[in-house]
Amino acid sequence: MEDDGRASSSREPPIMATVMADSKLQLPASCDPPGPQNPPEQLIFGASGHIGRSVAKAALCHNDLVTAVGRIGEDTIPSIQSSFQSFPQQHYCLPLLCDVRMRSTVDAVMQQSITHFGRVDIIAVCTAGYGIIGACEDQDDYDIRNQFETNFFGTVNILHASLPYFRTRHHSPPPPRPPPPAAVKQEEEEDDDESPEEPPEESTGGGRYLIFSSTTGALGAPGLGPYCATTRAVEGLIESMLYETHAFNIKATL
């Protein structure tokens, strides 16, 4: 009886054996990681600052497509280009200028980036770092409003210009990788009258924001009261937005 039990346990049922032989783990092409065939396009606001410039350089090192946005009145197109001229991937970089306080310039940058590269996948907001040092009672209305216009309303302008695009865009998944030689040989042996595979369906919506905030978004600091208020406002805005955009595959890293 023991021998019969061992013999029966060593044999797979014919149906199960067939399923195991034919089963393969197949993921949709959209799950392929970014690579030479499908580099992401990053739109970086504040690319002339320390953080924004570092983000742009890191993206270029990974052969990503980059739109580096400087600030009108402080930067120029040649000055932005000079920041990345030492990179062999500098031809992947599109330098532009805008003022995040002016919605029209943000809209123009968004449209130019889409026209040039065909899409925008990631938006990095590195502009919420404008602050004035001074006691709360010593900062006048102009100083306080200017910090909110740059840090908070600048972020709002970027969201208003990009969320409709992320929510409604249609992007095709990257092309599938070539099959291994064994699979090619097997396909050649199959009948020619076999119906061709249907093209992959397009996925709808999607995008990611990289929002650079500060520890002052959670902890107040003397001499930076209005600035702390702007960073807390930005964090509250983004955290609330995540609930509203989750269904559209729009993510944010804060």
N, C-alpha and C positions, 0 to 999 in steps of 0.2 A: 504493500500500500504506500509505503514511503517513496519507493522508486517511482510509482505512478504519479505521485504528487509532484516530485521533482521534475519529472518529464513534462507534465502538463504546465507547470509554472515557467519552464524555460522556453515555451513556445508562445509567441504573440498571436492573438486572434488575427485571422487573415484580414479582416476589415480594418482593425486598428493598425496593423502593420502598413497597410496601404495609405491610410491617413497620415501616419507619421512620416512616410517616405515622401508624400506629396506636399506636406505642409511646410511653408516657408514664412518667415517673419518679413512682411512687406509693409513699409511705411510710405505714406504719400510723399511725393517729391517736395512738397512745401516744407517737410520736416528736415530737409537737408541743411546742414549748417552753412553759414555764409562762407563763400570761397571765391576763387577766381571767376567762376561762372555766374555767380549771383552776389556780388559785393553790395552791402547795404549802403544807402546814401544818407549821410548825416548832415543835417542843417544845424550849424553851431552859431548861436547868437553870443556875442561877447568874445569872439575868437582872438581879439587883440589883447585881451587880458591874460593874466598868468594862468588861471584855470582853463579858460577857453582855448588858449594856445596849446596847452598841454593835451587837452582832449583832442584837438585837431591833429596834432603830431602823432598821437597814439593811433588815431583812426587811419592816417596815411600810412603808418608803418604796417598796418594790417591790409593795405591796398583797398581801403574803403573809399568811396566817393564822398567828397567833403565840400560843403558850401561854408566858407569861413566868412562870417559877417562881423565887420567892424562898426564903429560908431561915427556917424556923420559929425563933422566938426572937430574930431580928434584924430581920426585915422584917414588914410588914403588907400586907394587900390594898390599902388606900388609898395606902400609900407606893409600891407598885409601879405603881398606876394613875397616880400623880402624875408618874412618870418619863416617861409617854407621853401625857399629857393635851394637849400642844401639837401632837400629830400629828392631822391630819384622819382618819387611818385607825385611831384609837384603838379604834373599835368592832370592829376585827379582832383585838384583843388580849384574851386570857383570862388574868387574873392568878391565880396559885395559890401555895401554900406547901408546902414539904416539907423534910425533913431527909434528905439522901442516905445518911446512916449508918443510917437506919431503913427497911428494905425495904418495910414496909407503907405508909409515906407515899409512896414512889416509885411503888408499884403504884396507889395512889389517884390520883395525878397523871396517870398514864398512862391510866387508865380515864376520868377526867373529861375529859381532852383529846379522847379518841376519841368520847365521848358528845356533847361540845359541837360539835366540828367534823366528826365523822364519820370521821376518819382522822388518822393521823400519818405524814408523809413523811420528815421530817428531824428528827434529835435532836442538839442541840448541847449538849455537856458542857463547861461553863465553871466547874466547881467544883473542879478539881484544882489549886488555887492556894493552899492553906492550908499555911503553913510557919512554923516557929519558928526564930529566929536564936539560935544557940548552938553551942558545940563539941559534938562527938559525945558526949564523956564527961560533959558537963554536962547533957545532956537526959535526964530521967528516963523511966521506962517509960510514964507517962501521956502525956507530950508526944509521944513517938515513936509510940505506938499511936494517938493521936488523929489524927496526920497520915496514918497509913496508913488509918484508918477513913474519913477524909474523902476523901482523894485517890484511893486505890486501891480500897478496898471500896465507896466511894460509886459509882465507875465500874462496878464489878462489879454492884452492885444495879440500876443503870440498864440494863445489858446484860441481866440476868436478867429484868427487867420488860418489856423491849421486843423482844428477839430472837424469842420465840415469835410475837409479833404480826407482825413483819416477815417471818418465814419462811412463815407460813401465810395471810397476808391475801390477799383477792381484791379487786382494785380495777379498775373499769371504765375503759377509756381515755377521754380527753376527747372530747366530741362533735366530729365532723368539721366543718371550716370550710365555709361555704356555697359552692357551686360558682360559677364566673364566669357572667355573663349568657349568653355563647355556649353554655355547657354546659347551662344551664337551657332555652334555646330548643331545643336539640337533643333534650333529653329529652322536651319537650312534643310533638315531632313523631313520637316513637316510638310503637309500638302500646301500647294500654293493657293488653293481656293479657300483657305481659312480666312475668316473675316478679320479685318485689321482692328487693332485695339482702339478704343475710343480715346480721344485726347482728355487729359485731366481737366476736371472742372476748375473754373476760376474761383478763387476765394475772395470774399467781400469784406472790406474793412480791415483795419489794423494799423498799428503804429505804436511808437514808444516815445515818451518824454524822459529826458534826464534833467531834473531840476536841482540845481546846486543851491542849497540854502546855507544855513550857518547854525552854530550851537546857540546863537542868540534867539533862534526860533523856539527854543525850549527854556532858555535861561537868560534872564535880564542881566544887563551890564551897565554900570554907572557911566554916564557920558554918552551912551548910545541908545537912549530911550526910544526916540522915533524910529531909528534903524531896527531895533529889536521888534517894534510893533509891525514894521513892514515884513520882516521875515516870518513872524508868526502868522500874519495874514496870508502870506504865500503858502505856507504849509497847510493852513486850514482850507484854503482854496483847492489845493491839489488833492488833499485827502477826501474832500467832498466830491470832487470831479471823478475820482476813481469809481465811486458807486454808480455814477451816471454813465460811464463809458465802458464798463466791464463787458456788457453784452456785445459791444462792437469790437472786441479784441484790442482795445486801446489801453495800454499800460503806462505806468509812470514809476520812475525810480527817483525818490526824493532824498 
